[in-house]
Amino acid sequence: MTRDVHGANPPARAVDSGSGSHIEPGAEQGAAARGAKGPDELRQEIERTRHELGDTVEELAGKMDVKGQALARVDDLRDKAGAMTVQLRSSATQVRRAGTRKPWPVMVAGGAAAGLAATAGMAVLRRRGAH
């Protein structure tokens, strides 16, 4: 870090790059070119940083709250189950109404199912040897 009498070589500044710090020559010139931040700008930046930090803390606290997450999941599942119950009841009502308007298709389908069940039952009894 040498500086001549006329100021041609500005002092170097240590800069942290995350993996280690290195010396950045002429860093003071860059800061002077950008302009120094006034007290109002610094206060705004501090306030913005506080809000970001608060949001980050809330997010981390939410991730650590296993019980809260489980309760939220239970509430979601309960809501889904309630919605499915309503949908099934509505569907059952529609089927029942359709069956009362046109009973023949329901009766034919029921008779066919009963006939298949009887045929299957007799086949099982024959295989077992009981006539």
C-alpha positions in Angstrom: 0.0 0.0 0.0 2.0 2.8 -1.3 0.9 6.3 -2.0 2.8 8.9 -3.7 2.9 12.5 -2.7 0.5 13.7 -5.4 -2.2 11.0 -4.7 -1.9 9.1 -7.9 -2.0 5.7 -6.1 -5.1 5.8 -3.8 -5.0 3.5 -0.8 -6.2 -0.1 -1.2 -9.1 -1.5 0.7 -9.8 -5.0 2.0 -13.0 -6.5 0.4 -14.8 -9.6 1.6 -15.8 -11.7 -1.4 -17.4 -14.5 0.7 -14.6 -17.0 0.2 -12.0 -14.8 1.7 -11.0 -11.2 1.6 -8.8 -9.6 -1.0 -7.3 -6.2 -1.5 -9.1 -4.0 -4.1 -6.9 -1.2 -5.2 -8.6 2.1 -5.8 -11.7 1.2 -3.9 -12.0 4.6 -2.3 -12.3 6.2 -5.7 -15.3 4.0 -6.5 -17.0 5.0 -3.3 -16.3 8.7 -4.0 -17.7 8.3 -7.6 -20.9 6.8 -6.2 -21.3 9.5 -3.6 -21.4 9.0 0.1 -24.8 8.0 1.5 -26.5 10.5 3.6 -28.1 9.9 6.9 -31.6 9.5 5.4 -30.4 6.9 2.9 -28.6 5.0 5.6 -31.8 5.0 7.8 -33.8 3.7 4.9 -31.3 1.0 4.2 -31.3 0.0 7.9 -35.1 -0.1 7.9 -35.2 -2.2 4.8 -32.6 -4.6 6.2 -34.6 -4.9 9.4 -37.8 -5.8 7.5 -35.9 -8.4 5.4 -34.3 -9.9 8.6 -37.8 -10.0 10.2 -39.2 -11.8 7.2 -36.4 -14.3 7.2 -36.8 -14.9 11.0 -40.5 -15.5 10.5 -39.9 -17.9 7.6 -37.3 -19.9 9.6 -39.6 -20.0 12.7 -42.4 -21.3 10.4 -40.2 -24.1 9.1 -39.2 -25.1 12.7 -42.9 -25.2 13.9 -43.6 -28.9 13.2 -46.7 -28.9 15.3 -48.1 -25.9 13.5 -47.4 -27.5 10.1 -49.1 -30.7 11.2 -52.2 -28.8 12.4 -52.3 -26.9 9.1 -52.1 -30.1 7.1 -54.9 -31.6 9.2 -57.1 -28.6 8.6 -56.4 -28.9 4.8 -57.2 -32.6 4.8 -60.4 -31.9 6.8 -61.5 -29.3 4.3 -60.8 -31.6 1.4 -62.8 -34.5 3.1 -65.7 -32.1 3.8 -65.7 -31.0 0.1 -65.6 -34.6 -1.1 -68.5 -35.6 1.3 -70.6 -32.8 -0.2 -69.7 -33.8 -3.7 -70.6 -37.5 -3.0 -73.9 -36.6 -1.4 -74.7 -34.5 -4.4 -73.8 -37.3 -6.8 -75.9 -39.8 -4.8 -78.8 -37.5 -4.9 -78.5 -37.1 -8.6 -78.3 -40.9 -9.1 -81.3 -41.4 -6.9 -83.3 -38.8 -8.8 -82.3 -40.4 -12.1 -83.4 -43.8 -10.8 -86.8 -42.6 -9.8 -87.4 -40.9 -13.1 -86.4 -43.9 -15.2 -86.4 -47.0 -13.0 -85.9 -49.5 -15.8 -82.2 -49.0 -16.4 -81.5 -49.3 -12.7 -83.7 -52.4 -12.4 -82.1 -54.0 -15.4 -78.6 -53.3 -14.1 -79.5 -54.6 -10.7 -81.0 -57.8 -12.2 -77.9 -58.4 -14.3 -75.7 -58.0 -11.3 -77.9 -60.4 -9.3 -77.8 -62.9 -12.1 -74.0 -62.8 -12.4 -73.7 -63.2 -8.6 -76.0 -66.2 -8.7 -74.1 -67.8 -11.6 -70.8 -67.3 -9.9 -72.1 -68.7 -6.6 -73.4 -71.9 -8.3 -70.1 -72.4 -10.1 -68.3 -72.2 -6.7 -70.7 -74.7 -5.2 -70.2 -77.1 -8.1 -66.4 -77.0 -7.8 -66.7 -77.8 -4.1 -68.9 -80.8 -4.9 -72.1 -79.6 -3.1 -75.0 -79.9 -5.6 
